[in-house]
Amino acid sequence: MTHRLDIVFAGTPDFAVPALAALHAAGHRVRAVYTQPDRPAGRGRTVTAGPVKECALALGLPVEQPATLRSADAHARLRGYAPDLMVVVAYGLILPQPVLDVPRLGCLNIHASLLPRWRGAAPIQRAILAGDAETGITIMQMDAGLDTGPILLERATPIEPRATAASLHDRLARLGAEAVVEAIEQCCGGRIEPRAQRAGGACYAAKISKQEAVIDWSRSAGDLDRQVRAFNPWPVAETTWNGAQLRIWDAQPVRRTVDAPPGQVIETGARLVVAAGDGALQIDRVQIAGRRVMTAAQFQNAHPLGGGRFGA
């Protein structure tokens, strides 16, 4: 590392933590860490600091938690840190133009897709749901649009057949941390130039809703497999069993001819297999509302399933 900058970092969830740690470890002077205000979490709804705040405090870095970045006071406070650069990772607040204009070198964003595909809030889940073969990280110079700024650096990675949103999230977080340090070094050394995003292929990764997690057994087993993987660990794909919510944490498609209505349990014992609109889905781990996660075998031991039907 030959170029050390005064950086303001903005991020909130787990995904942003590796990037903050990497920038600090690389020798950049992180003048302040901006993160969302503490919010209630867990069953007790205890007001809790986010992962980025916890990381910043552990590193001894100043923390800012404004409710908005649109006020003149917020702009003045940011200018007081005199940043060369602002690095933004899943912060959760829109940066208005006066904020984008503060850092001498502008604002960089770490985005979890290969832009312009999957602009927006949920690129990891949308890529899995769509059956994409690969995704990646884009280091982007921010502008006033939604993930529309010029690209500095991209790093692609395959989406493995059994990848979940959780496993892909962790891989992309590490990749993003490595990529942003590299992009800053290349920019400072004059070895990289921003390039405009290509005109075609843009799509929007809308925020995930809990309603999307409800399984429609008339869909194909491949679709249901992607739904289960995309919504692990949140909001978790769900169906009903005897009128009760049943969350499905892990499943996989089964190649077989099925002559049964969608949702019908067609195999029990060594495997728990359920008919889909096309093919069948093997259920591996489930969770009844208010209970712990269990294997399909454990679930069958407590709940006779022969001839039963999910989602009915």
C-alpha atoms as one frame of an Amber mdcrd trajectory, in Angstrom:
protein
   0.000   0.000   0.000   1.656   3.211  -1.167  -1.318   5.576  -1.111  -2.988
   6.331   2.213  -6.136   8.413   2.149  -8.392  10.139   4.645 -11.584   8.099
   4.301 -15.103   8.362   5.658 -16.794   4.958   5.637 -20.565   4.472   5.458
 -22.188   1.072   6.034 -24.453  -0.779   8.428 -24.876  -4.598   8.124 -22.535
  -7.583   8.250 -21.835  -7.278   4.531 -19.956  -4.003   5.102 -17.740  -5.164
   7.976 -14.966  -6.870   5.929 -14.561  -3.725   3.808 -14.182  -1.470   6.853
 -11.675  -3.853   8.412  -9.729  -4.137   5.138  -9.474  -0.362   4.642  -8.256
   0.070   8.196  -5.754  -2.780   7.869  -4.457  -1.339   4.585  -3.334   1.785
   6.413  -5.974   4.241   5.251  -6.955   6.835   7.831 -10.639   6.156   8.522
 -11.693   9.518   9.936 -15.270   8.514  10.731 -17.716   5.656  10.275 -21.281
   6.551   9.341 -23.892   3.926  10.144 -27.641   3.638  10.768 -28.970   4.570
  14.225 -29.245   1.736  16.757 -32.546  -0.091  16.433 -34.584  -2.690  18.368
 -33.610  -6.266  17.524 -34.371  -9.797  18.644 -37.350 -11.147  20.537 -36.838
  -8.713  23.378 -36.669  -5.775  20.929 -33.564  -4.508  22.728 -31.983  -1.452
  21.097 -28.862  -2.862  19.472 -25.853  -1.492  17.606 -25.370  -2.706  14.040
 -22.386  -4.837  12.978 -20.488  -1.918  11.398 -20.801   0.188  14.543 -19.503
  -2.692  16.633 -16.544  -3.105  14.281 -15.808   0.641  14.289 -15.838   0.813
  18.088 -13.543  -2.219  18.293 -11.110  -0.435  15.967 -11.352   2.800  17.969
 -12.927   4.783  15.131 -15.359   7.717  15.541 -18.977   6.779  14.800 -21.673
   8.999  13.324 -25.348   7.895  13.271 -27.435  10.672  11.695 -31.088   9.935
  10.947 -30.695  11.798   7.663 -27.940  13.232   5.483 -30.127  15.936   3.984
 -29.630  18.692   6.559 -27.085  21.495   6.349 -25.745  20.458   9.763 -25.079
  16.923   8.488 -23.242  18.299   5.459 -21.135  20.601   7.620 -20.213  17.792
  10.006 -19.118  15.585   7.114 -17.017  18.404   5.642 -15.327  18.720   9.036
 -13.693  15.337   8.514 -12.111  16.633   5.261 -12.239  13.222   3.545 -10.307
  12.455   0.403 -12.808   9.684  -0.294 -16.056   8.233   1.025 -16.593   4.469
   0.760 -20.219   3.313   0.933 -21.345  -0.285   1.478 -25.010  -1.123   2.167
 -25.387   2.029   4.252 -29.175   2.293   4.049 -29.462   6.054   3.488 -29.523
   7.854   0.149 -26.570  10.184  -0.323 -27.822  13.541  -1.678 -25.664  15.501
  -4.110 -24.190  17.829  -1.428 -22.809  14.733   0.332 -21.471  13.244  -2.902
 -19.652  16.526  -3.502 -17.821  16.628  -0.149 -14.957  14.127  -0.627 -12.080
  15.372  -2.793 -12.068  12.130  -4.815 -15.807  11.480  -4.639 -17.685   8.487
  -3.245 -17.132   4.808  -4.047 -19.739   2.094  -3.611 -19.248  -1.654  -3.225
 -22.204  -3.309  -4.946 -22.940  -7.052  -4.855 -23.603  -7.644  -8.551 -22.012
  -7.154 -11.940 -23.637  -3.888 -12.895 -25.847  -2.926 -14.608 -27.486  -6.267
 -13.719 -29.320  -6.147 -10.387 -29.212  -2.528  -9.375 -30.992  -1.960  -6.088
 -31.504  -3.403  -2.630 -31.391  -7.213  -2.992 -28.917  -8.212  -5.730 -27.770
 -11.437  -4.046 -31.249 -12.894  -3.593 -32.431 -11.767  -7.039 -29.451 -13.377
  -8.757 -30.198 -16.739  -7.112 -33.930 -16.492  -7.814 -33.221 -15.769 -11.478
 -30.910 -18.776 -11.800 -27.914 -16.624 -12.774 -24.729 -18.618 -13.368 -22.478
 -15.905 -11.976 -22.478 -12.672 -10.030 -19.761 -10.573  -8.511 -18.668  -7.275
  -7.051 -18.658  -3.874  -8.711 -16.666  -0.955  -7.339 -18.546   2.059  -8.655
 -18.069   5.816  -8.575 -21.330   7.057  -7.090 -23.632   9.539  -8.766 -27.162
  10.725  -7.979 -28.783   7.693  -9.652 -29.561   4.263  -8.211 -26.378   2.244
  -8.825 -25.870   3.996 -12.156 -22.396   5.462 -11.696 -19.281   4.592 -13.713
 -17.446   1.350 -12.941 -13.912   1.291 -11.585 -13.396  -2.428 -11.049 -15.359
  -5.696 -11.259 -14.692  -9.135  -9.832 -16.885 -12.031 -11.015 -17.615 -15.236
  -9.128 -19.767 -18.259 -10.033 -23.029 -18.980  -8.263 -22.576 -22.597  -7.256
 -25.548 -24.968  -7.650 -26.196 -25.225  -3.899 -25.293 -21.633  -2.979 -27.634
 -19.891  -0.547 -28.023 -16.165  -0.019 -26.061 -16.641   3.211 -23.072 -18.384
   1.636 -22.992 -16.065  -1.378 -23.309 -13.012   0.891 -20.208 -14.027   2.838
 -18.172 -14.754  -0.295 -19.109 -11.439  -1.913 -18.404  -9.496   1.291 -14.842
 -10.835   1.317 -14.455 -10.228  -2.413 -15.730  -6.666  -2.051 -13.266  -5.916
   0.730 -10.356  -7.075  -1.409 -11.654  -5.265  -4.493 -12.167  -1.854  -2.880
  -8.615  -1.773  -1.496  -7.299  -2.725  -4.933  -9.494  -0.171  -6.721  -8.343
   2.676  -4.468  -4.702   1.779  -5.002  -5.121   1.567  -8.770  -7.019   4.867
  -8.906  -4.410   6.685  -6.852  -1.678   5.220  -9.046  -3.405   6.321 -12.218
  -3.814   2.728 -13.390  -7.602   2.692 -13.658 -10.170   4.933 -15.311 -13.922
   4.966 -14.628 -16.003   3.542 -17.463 -19.690   4.045 -18.062 -22.041   1.133
 -17.457 -23.223  -0.517 -20.643 -26.521   0.753 -21.977 -28.349  -2.596 -22.068
 -28.979  -5.312 -19.502 -29.992  -3.159 -16.559 -32.509  -4.669 -14.143 -33.759
  -3.797 -10.684 -33.250  -5.924  -7.562 -36.303  -4.962  -5.543 -36.257  -5.289
  -1.772 -37.343  -8.736  -0.585 -40.774  -9.023   1.040 -41.929 -11.752   3.413
 -44.816 -12.568   1.083 -42.342 -13.729  -1.551 -41.205 -16.481   0.802 -44.573
 -18.301   0.683 -44.157 -21.425  -1.437 -46.479 -22.032  -4.361 -46.191 -25.786
  -4.875 -47.578 -25.509  -8.418 -44.244 -24.031  -9.518 -41.418 -26.240 -10.757
 -39.031 -27.958  -8.362 -36.193 -25.890  -9.827 -38.025 -22.658  -9.023 -38.766
 -23.827  -5.485 -35.151 -24.862  -4.939 -33.975 -21.369  -5.919 -36.627 -19.820
  -3.675 -35.429 -21.813  -0.663 -31.782 -20.949  -1.303 -32.424 -17.262  -2.055
 -34.401 -16.750   1.159 -31.906 -18.468   3.470 -31.304 -16.881   6.002 -34.146
 -14.336   5.565 -37.112 -14.372   5.315 -36.901 -18.195   4.855 -39.184 -20.026
   2.440 -42.363 -21.206   4.123 -45.412 -23.363   3.642 -48.067 -24.791   5.947
 -48.523 -28.209   7.533 -51.814 -28.977   9.272 -52.543 -25.252   9.298 -49.256
 -24.297  11.001 -46.373 -22.366   9.488 -43.484 -24.562   8.380 -40.260 -22.869
   7.321 -38.038 -24.727   4.866 -34.352 -23.974   5.362 -32.785 -26.492   2.999
 -34.141 -28.466   0.074 -33.085 -29.760  -3.330 -34.858 -30.712  -6.548 -35.420
 -34.372  -7.343 -35.467 -35.622 -10.910 -38.430 -37.947 -11.199 -41.779 -38.253
 -12.893 -44.529 -37.222 -10.511 -48.178 -38.212 -10.693 -49.502 -36.377  -7.643
 -50.993 -32.946  -6.920 -48.526 -30.173  -6.012 -47.668 -30.174  -2.318 -48.434
 -33.879  -1.896 -45.920 -35.830   0.212 -44.811 -38.631  -2.134 -41.908 -40.147
  -0.222 -41.097 -40.505   3.474 -38.559 -42.366   5.547 -35.007 -42.029   4.279
 -36.085 -38.946   2.335 -38.932 -36.464   2.583 -40.044 -35.664  -0.968 -42.922
 -33.397  -1.994 -44.563 -33.087  -5.410 -44.128 -29.819  -7.268 -45.842 -28.523
 -10.387 -42.970 -30.010 -12.373 -40.773 -32.564 -10.610 -40.390 -32.877  -6.857
 -38.559 -31.237  -3.978 -36.599 -33.094  -1.321 -36.943 -31.335   2.041 -33.797
 -31.484   4.196 -34.236 -29.026   7.105 -37.401 -27.425   8.464 -38.656 -25.328
  11.359 -42.099 -25.201  12.920 -43.046 -21.726  14.152 -41.550 -21.114  17.582
 -39.368 -24.246  17.482 -35.757 -24.960  16.605 -34.563 -25.953  13.145 -34.601
 -29.743  12.646 -33.734 -32.263   9.996 -36.448 -33.803   7.861 -35.898 -37.099
   9.707 -36.479 -35.422  13.082 -39.594 -33.729  11.732 -40.957 -37.047  10.482
 -40.356 -38.702  13.838 -42.695 -36.187  15.464 -45.197 -35.723  12.641 -46.569
 -38.637  10.588 -46.598 -37.438   6.989 -47.861 -40.356   4.929 -50.471 -39.125
   2.444 -50.243 -35.580   3.767 -50.019 -32.409   1.756 -48.060 -29.207   2.281
 -49.675 -25.849   1.677 -53.205 -27.219   1.808
